[in-house]
Amino acid sequence: MGRAPRGVVLAVAAAASVGIAMSGTGCGLSTFFPVVDESTPTGEKVDAALEPFYGQVLRWEDCGDFQCATAVAPLDWDAPTAGEIELALIRQPARGERIGSLLMNPGGPGVSGYDAVATSLDVAVTDALQDRYDIVGFDPRGVGRSTAVDCLAPKELDQLLYAPARGVRGTNDWLTSQNELTHRFGQACLRNTGDLLANVDTASSARDLDMLRAALGEEQLAYLGYSYGAYLGTVYAGLFPEKVGRLVLDGPIDPSLTRAAITLAQAVGFETALRSYLAACIPAASCPFQGTADDALQVVREILDAVARNPIPSTDGRVLSVDSLLIAIAAPLYLKETWPVLDTVFTTVVAGQAEVALSVVDGYYGRNPDGDYSGNLPEAIRAVNCLDHTAQNNVEVMKEEARQLSKSAPHLGVYFAFGDVSCLSWPFQSDLERVAIAAPGAAPILVLGTTGDPSTPHAWAVAVASQLESGVLVTRTGEGHTAFNKGDTCVDAAVEQYLVDGVVPPADVTCPAA
C-alpha cells in the first residue's frame, strides 16, 4: 500500500498497536495562565510566560517546491518555562487570491502532516483550497520531523511489531507476556524520549495548534482534520471556542465514548466493510472466495484462526502473525479503491505465503524494503493513545469485553480484544474522563461522516455534530474512510463553499451515493 492511508487509525490488539481512545477537556489556556498585557503578532493578549511562543516569528525557507519552518513550543504547557520542543512545518502558498492559512492534519496519531503536504497535497486538499489558502502541514509533538518519540532501533521494532505473541490470546500467560512486552517497550521509549513521553497527549497538541495559529498571524483558526486529526480539531474547539474560524472535522471520533465502546464500534465497522468487500468480490472470477458473503466471512475467520495457531514464515526471516494479518486485512478496507489488494492477500496467505500480507503491514507502519522506518507511527500512536485514555486493568472486565466483541463482530471481534494491555505498564498512565465537547460560542463547525466508514463510523460524526453547539453534519453515502476529496462533488462543494466563501449549509446535508 505504500504509505499509511490518510487518517489511518486501527484498533487492533496487536503487541504494539492500541485502539483509538480519545478524551477531551473543557478548559482553555486561561484556566492555567491569567491573561496579562503581552501582545502577539495578532495583537491578542497572553500570559508573559506564553508570549515567547505565541509571539515567535516563523522563518520560512524554500524546501523544494514548498516553504518550511520550525516553530518552538513548550515541552509542558502547564510549565511553559520548563523546556522547549520543536514543531516542523511546511506550506504551499496560495496560488491565487489568498484568504489566509489553512492548517491541516491527516490523522494518526502519528501520521506526518509535513509529508501529507510534501508528497500527497492533491490527496489532502482540492485545487479550490490550494488556490485560496496557504496550505500548512505540521508534524504534531512526538511525530516525525518534530521533536519525536523515539524508542527502538529498526530491528528491535521489527521484533515488537511482527513477532508472534506467546500463548493463546486472552489467557493469563498471553496477558502476562503482552504486559511484559509493553513494559520493555515503554522503558525504551522513556530512555530515548525523556520527558516528552509524558507530554504528547492530544490536549497538548491542541494548545500547539492555537500557538501555530497565532504565529501564522491568524486571529481565528482555519483547519482541516481527518480522522484523529478531526479529533484534534474537536479538542481544539473545546479548548478555544472563541478562536474557531472555519473548522472541518472529517471522520471524527466521538470524545464521549469509553475505550471499550470505541473498540466495539470499530470491530463492527471493519467487519461490515469486510462483508461489503466480499459481496463485491465473489461475483468476480478472480475472487478467492465462493458462496455467499456469510460463507466467505466464516472462511476469513478460519484463516485468522489458522494463522494464530501457526504463523507463516516469510522469505526475509520475519513471520506473519495473526495480529499482522488483521492489519493486512483491515488496512485495504480504508479505501474502496484498495479492496482488490485483499484478493491477493487472501490468495497468498491461503497458499502459505506471507510476503504480500507483510508488505501491506509494512505500508501501514511505514517500514521500508530495507528494514528502516519512515517516520515513527508505531511509537507515536502508542505514546499518544496511552496518554489519551485510561487503560482497563481488570482482567475479568477485559474478558467480558472480548465476549461482547465476539458476539457483535463474530468473525473479527476476538482479534480486536484486549487492546488495553498495550498501556497497562506504560510509563505514564492516564485518568482523563471521556466527555462530550460542546464548544459553546464557537463559529459554525463542519462535521463530515461516511456511511460505510470502518474506522470512524458514521454514528460518531452524527454524535460529534450534535454535541458541538455549532456543529453542522455533511454525510457522504459510500464506502471508505473519510469523505472530503474522494470524488463526491456534493461533499466537496459543501466543504469548499464553507472554507472559501464562509457559506454554512442551512441544515445537515446528506449526499447521495456518487
QUIZIMO-V355563 format. One line per field, one symbol per residue. ss: DSSP state (H for helix, E for strand, C for the rest). phi: phi as a letter, one per 20 degrees, with the letter a starting at -180 (. if undefined). A space follows every 10 residues. Layout:
ss=???
phi=???
//
This chain:
ss=CCCCCCCCCC CCCCCCCCCC CCCCCCCCHH HCCCCCCCEC CCCCECCHHH HHHHCCCCCC EEECCEEEEE EEEECCHHHC CCCEEEEEEE EECCCCCCCE EEEEECCCCC CCHHHHHHHH HHHHCCHHHH HHEEEEEECC CECCCCCECC CCCHHHHHHH HHCCCCCCCC CHHHHHHHHH HHHHHHHHHH HHHHHHHHCC CHHHHHHHHH HHHHHCCCCC EEEEEECHHH HHHHHHHHHC HHHEEEEEEE CCCCCCCCHH HHHHHHHHHH HHHHHHHHHH HHCCCCCCCC CCHHHHHHHH HHHHHHHHHC CEECCCCCEE CHHHHHHHHH HHHHCHHHHH HHHHHHHHHH CCCCHHHHHH HHHHHCECCC CCECCCHHHH HHHHHHHHCC CCCCHHHHHH HHHHHHHHCC CCHHHHCCHH HHCCCCCCCC CCCCCCCCCC CCCCEEEEEE EECCCCCHHH HHHHHHHCCC EEEEEEEEEC CCCCCCCCHH HHHHHHHHHH HCCCCCCCEE ECCC
phi=.meffgmfbc edefgddbff bdbddddeff fecffceced genfdcfgfe ggefefdfde cfbmecccbc ddcfgcffcf eeqccdcecb bdfgecfeer ddfcceppfo eeffffffcb ffffbeggff fdcfeddbef gndlefgdfc ccfgfffgff edfffenegn ffffffffff ffffffffff fedmfggecd fffffffgff ffgffendfc edbccdlgff fgfffgffec gfefdcdddd mfdffeefgf ffffffgfff ffffffffff fgfefeffdc nefffffffg fffgfffffc gefdfenece efffffffef gfffcffegg gfgfgfffff endeffffff fgffemeege nedenbgfef ffffffeebe ffdefffgff fffffffecf ddgfeeemff ffcgdfgcdd cfeecfdelf nffgdeddbd fdfeecgggf fgfffffffd fcecdeerdo emcfldneff fffffffffe dmeegfbgdd efgf
//
